């Protein structure tokens, strides 16, 4: 979580968004990236530096965060 001010940033919604699960991303000054759940916009965003963001995206693409199918 973060103390970054994200009140005036432009949020982009994921192309993979559906009605119940939307992820939004905002690019912050200094190369930081903020991530939030569109259903909980008042909660603090997760903020990543460039290396953390690259590692996160690599994990997403590799299926590291996929929910197991029962």
Secondary structure, DSSP 8 states (H G I E B T S, - for coil): ------TTS--EE-TT-BTTB-EEEEE-GGG-EEEEEGGGTTS--EEE-HHHHHHHHHHHHTTTT-----
